[in-house]
Amino acid sequence: MRTSGLFDLQVNGFAGIDFNSETIDADALDHALEAMLATGVATCLPTLITAPDDVLEARFAALDRAVAQSRLGPLMVPGYHLEGPFLNPGDGYAGCHPPGAMRAPDPTLIERLNRILARPILLVTIAPELAGSETFIRAVTAESVVAIGHSAAGSATVAAAADAGARLSTHLGNGLPQVLPKLDNPLFAQLAEDRLSASFIADGIHLPPHALKTLLRAKGSDRAILVSDAVSAAAAPPGLYPFAGMMVEHASDGSVRLPGSAYLAGSALVLDRAVRNLVGWGLATAGEAVSMASDNPRRLMATAIAALAADLPDSEILWSDDLYPLAVRVGDIERRYA
């Protein structure tokens, strides 16, 4: 089977490299992107999480410089995903994001950050119950895609966010407390909103297969997107890894958590594994699963990329019968794997 390359909308780091580091350089980024290419990922949005404004500026500046100076960055990175600081700081909603750095949505932060970047912020995740969210969404969606995540929003608020232009749910089913209102809750509200696509972390840890089966049935395969939400522990052995000024623990069961905490801190998932998982769990055909990791995210981001970034280069994967990449091409770079 040949398909277009995979497109990961949410990746915080990979193969020991933290994209949230203020010291990331071109060599480190190329190491991570080369490892991602081996998993079929031809395009990605490196993702920065909640931090104070000055820290975000320093992290974005380092990442953007590394992309510009790297071999693979100009081909694989059209822009970035900002997940925070406009999130719900409540227990269970914040996850591993620092609540003290969260605040009301402010479009001027996006403007300031974009002024220092050669590549734009293409995707922003917010909690739309925060004051000023509708104004923020209307201002930002002129150029970027706005997603809902780490949010307590019920049906009326989710509908208002979609009216304003929100188009995605970030890692739906996660960034939520264990106990929610029975029916008018963020999960049901976003599943029921047909204007929202939804991304899912199909590692069997963030979402058990039976829950993912239900979520996919509700959202539909055309609006479902697979993401890794990978941190630096992805494509790396169990151990401690840096993530946005923290250390996280990659356990032998594949989970990534703050040491001693019940909260997940991103994942160690690689995107071709998510494709194989969906097929192996009987939740999708091979073609459907690959589309969720390639065509669907590419379609969601097409307008923002066309407006703000250079055209994406052509990409292609040759898959083995058991859905491992045998060859991956992005632009004029091609890799072959055993």
Beta strands, then each sheet from edge to edge (+ up, - down):
strand 1: 2-3
strand 2: 6-11
strand 3: 13-14
strand 4: 17-18
strand 5: 41-49
strand 6: 80-83
strand 7: 121-126
strand 8: 145-148
strand 9: 168-169
strand 10: 197-200
strand 11: 224-226
strand 12: 239-243
strand 13: 246-250
strand 14: 256-257
strand 15: 315-319
strand 16: 325-330
strand 17: 333-336
sheet 1: 1+ 15- 16+ 17-
sheet 2: 2+ 5+ 6+ 7+ 8+ 9+ 10+ 11+
sheet 3: 3+ 4-
sheet 4: 12+ 13- 14+
end
